[in-house]
């Protein structure tokens, strides 16, 4: 978990180490049929890609794999890292009899075509079909 912390901070910079550990343990403690974290390591055994996933029921077609916090950070082979993550997540979806993979990408905003990752995922058969809006709610004093 400690090695993945700097990677996840790329998409959630305000995340504390303790909060990351709680989140990761909640996914890892469940079996693969519920959720988990997929990582890609480089030749030096450093994590260069990460994605968290949960299996959820989808009104459109039964079980779906919901992917969150998709990060590929290798400076030279970023696209290859992303392709490895995509392939493993699709394999997980097939093994769990999911009808779809839904991926929430960080920091894309209202113009998804501007992202290299969206374009790469489109080449793998993914398409934008929803827009996720986000409004933080201030905590009560």
N, C-alpha and C positions, 0 to 999 in steps of 0.2 A: 504494500500500500504506500509506503514511504516513497518508493521510486516513482510511482505514478503521480504523486502530488504535484510536482512542477508542471507536468503535462496538463493535468486538469485545470491548473491555475491559468492556463492560456485562455480558456473559455469562461472560467469563473474566477476572475482575479481576486475577488473579495473572500473567497472560500478559505476558512481556517483549516489547519491540518486536522484538528479534532473533528470538525464537521465532515471533512472528506473521509476520515476513518469510519465514522458512524454510517455515512452513506454507503461506502464500499462494503462494510461488514453486512449491512442490511441486504445487499444484493448477493454477496458471496455466500452468506449463510443459507440462502434459499438454494434449492437444487436447480439444475439447468432448466427445468420445466417452468420455473417462475421468473428467473432473471439472473443477471450476472454481468461481468465485465470482460470484454475481449481486449487483449493487448497484442501489439506487434513489437517485437524486439529487433534491434539491429545486430550486426555481427559482434559488437562488443557487449551484448546483452543489456543494452539500455532500451527502455520503452520509448518508441518513437510514434506509436499510434495507440489510440484508446477509444473505446465506445462502451457505454453502459446500455443494457437492454432489459426490458421486462416483457413478459407475455401477457397480453390483455385480450379481452373479448371485444370484438368489433361488430357493430350493428350491421355492417355491410357484408360480412363474410366469415363470421366465426372468429377463430383465434388469429391475432396478428402480433408481430414482433415490433415493439415500440423501441426505437433506438434514440438515445439522448447522449449529449456530450461527445459527439464524434470529433476526434482530434487526430490529425496527421501532421507531424512536425519535422520529419527528416528533411534536412536542408537540400540534399541532393536527390533523394528518391521519394519525395512527398507523395507524388501520384501513385507510385508503386505501393506505398504504405496504405494509402486510401483504398486502392484496389484490393489489397489483402484483407482489410477490414470489411469491405463490401462483400467479398466472397465468403468470408467466415460467417457474417451475419445472415446472408442468404442461406448458407448451409444449416445454420441453427434454425432458421425459419422452416426449412424443409423437414428437418429431423423432428420438429415439434408440430408438424402438420398445420402450419400457419397458411392463411390464404394471402397474406400481404406483409410487407415490411414497411413501417412508417418511420421515417427518420426526421428528427428535428435537428436542424443545423444551427449552430450558434452564430449570432452576429450577421445574419444574411439580410434581415430587414425586409422591406416591401419590394425590393428589386432582386429577386432570387437569381435572375440570369447573370448578374454581375459576379457571381462566385464561381471560381474554378472548380470547386467541389460539386456544386449543383450540376455543372456541365459534365463532369466526369460521371456522376451518378446517372445522368440522363443516358450516357452511352451504355450503361449497364441496365437500362430498362426502367429506371425510376423517373417519376415525373412529379411536378408540383401540383398538388390537388387541394391544398388547404393553406390558409395563412393563419399563423398563430400570432395573436396579439398579446402583449404583455403589459400589465400595469402593476407596479409594485404597490403594496399596501403598507402604509406606515404602521409600525407597531404601537399599540396603546401604551401610554405612559403609566 
